[in-house]
Amino acid sequence: MGRSRHLALFFFVFYLVLLLVVVFGQNMLAMYMMAIGMLLDAGLALAASYKRK
């Protein structure tokens, strides 16, 4: 899937913050962040599949 650099950078930073949240023991917040990240990723993949080529 051809994503933009900005979107890739966003997800990199998002998951880096997620890793820090886990390291500091905030596991419930980490679970919420993981669910949001996966939902955003799936939503973008779905939108890209309906996009005209």
N, C-alpha and C positions, 0 to 999 in steps of 0.2 A: 504494500500500500504506500503510495507516494505522499508522505506528509511533509509539511513545511518545516524548516529549521526552527522556527519559533515554537511550533507545537511540540517538536521533539525536545527543545530546551525546557519548555514548560513542564513536560512529564518528567524529565530528568531532575529538575529542581523539586518537583512535587514528591517524587519517590525518595529523593535525598532527605527531605524534611521528614518523610515517613520513617526512614531509617533512624533518624535522630530521635524521633518520638518513641520508637521501640527501645532504643538504647537508654533513654531516660525513664523507661518503665511505665509509660502511659499507654498501656496496651489497648484499652477501650477506645481511646482517641485514634490509635493506629488502625484498629479494625474499621472505624468509620471512614478514615482516610483511604484505606485500601478499597472499601466498597465504592466510594465516590470515584476513585481513580479507575477502577474496572468498569464502572457504569459509563464514565466519560469515554473511555477507550472503545467500548462496545457501541456507544451512540455515534461516535465519529466513524467507526467502521460501517455501521448501518447507513449513515448519511452518505458516505462515499460510494456505497454499493448502489444507491439510487441516483447518484449524480450522473448527468449525461457525460458521455465520453466524446 
